[in-house]
Amino acid sequence: MALARNRRSNRNVDYWPGFVDALSTLLLAIMFLLTVFVIGQFILTREISGKDEVLNRLNSQIAELTQLLALEKSNNQDASDAIASLQASLASAQAERSRLQSLLDEGAGVSDAADARISSLSQDLEAERQLTAKAQSQLALLNQQISALRAQLAAVEEALEISEAKDEASQARIADLGRRLNTALAQKVQELNRYRSDFFGRLRQILSDRENIRVVGDRFVFQSEVLFPSGSDELNDDGRAELSKLATALLEIAPEIPEDINWVLRVDGHTDDVPIRPGGQFADNWELSTARANSVVRYLISQGVPATRLVAAGFAEYQPIAPGETPEARAQNRRIEFKLTER
């Protein structure tokens, strides 16, 4: 039986001390965290309180400055009111003094009380005179400042009027120059149009009567087949012959054009919309149109036309005169155009 009791006592383990230790440790940790939280809240409260105090001081300073500004704005009116009040008081005191003086003259043996009254009134009168003088000095200073501002305003207005007058004169001169320039340009354009008409008239007379050489608007148009083999920028014999006639007409009319007209003969190369075959001489229609225009310009130079009076440009297939993709439309779009124009 004793052995059984010992076994039962060994099985009943006492957990209470360990539980108390764990609970104490947990309480200590919670107290530590609460202490840290309280300290943090205290520091944060002090920071917020300090910022609120600074903000309150700033608001107070702003309010004081606002009040000072309001007082300063009302200064002029207060000074005027004070002057009027002091003048009224001065007039009243003078009237009182005159009345007392008359009583003094009429009566005899003026009492000490009357003398004291006169002395008091004299002191009041002197004090009011000093206040009046101070107010008048402030009023004079304000009048000087107002006069200075008026003078500055007058100077600014005068400068503005002078500037406006100069601007109006400049605008008038610019408008007059623009009208004169437009008139001169119109005259030059009319003269150039007249010489262009003469040039085209002579070209019609000396060039062959061919359907593929024609006038379109202000341009003289050669179909490419007249001047070049297909896909080439080398002039053929027929093309050289026609260009020689054109150079002759240009050289005949050039001396008749006034020297102040800076004219040029623009040579424009155009192709159809058929792409260049890969591996050919030219990469695309841009190169072909530009090369043909350059070939025409070089040939005209060889015929005596000054290089300074020639301009070459290539437009590829992007300036067609005949819409559509038919062989006839493409043939019309393959062309060399000549335009007599200003530089």
Sequence and secondary structure as in RCSB ss.txt:
>XXXX:A:sequence
MALARNRRSNRNVDYWPGFVDALSTLLLAIMFLLTVFVIGQFILTREISGKDEVLNRLNSQIAELTQLLALEKSN
NQDASDAIASLQASLASAQAERSRLQSLLDEGAGVSDAADARISSLSQDLEAERQLTAKAQSQLALLNQQISALR
AQLAAVEEALEISEAKDEASQARIADLGRRLNTALAQKVQELNRYRSDFFGRLRQILSDRENIRVVGDRFVFQSE
VLFPSGSDELNDDGRAELSKLATALLEIAPEIPEDINWVLRVDGHTDDVPIRPGGQFADNWELSTARANSVVRYL
ISQGVPATRLVAAGFAEYQPIAPGETPEARAQNRRIEFKLTER
>XXXX:A:secstr
 HHHHHHHHHHS   HHHHHHHHHHHHHHHHHHHHHHHHHHHHHHHHHHHHHHHHHHHHHHHHHHHHHHHHHHTH
HHHHHHHHHHHHHHHHHHHHHHHHHHHHHHHSSS  HHHHHHHHHHHHHHHHHHHHHHHHHHHHHHHHHHHHHHH
HHHHHHHHHHHHHHHHHHHHHHHHHHHHHHHHHHHHHHHHHHHHHHHHHHHHHHHHS   TTEEEETTEEEEEHH
HHS TT  S  HHHHHHHHHHHHHHHHHGGGS TTS EEEEEEEE  S    TTSSSSSHHHHHHHHHHHHHHHH
HHTT  GGGEEEEE TTSS SS SSSHHHHHHHSEEEEEEEE 
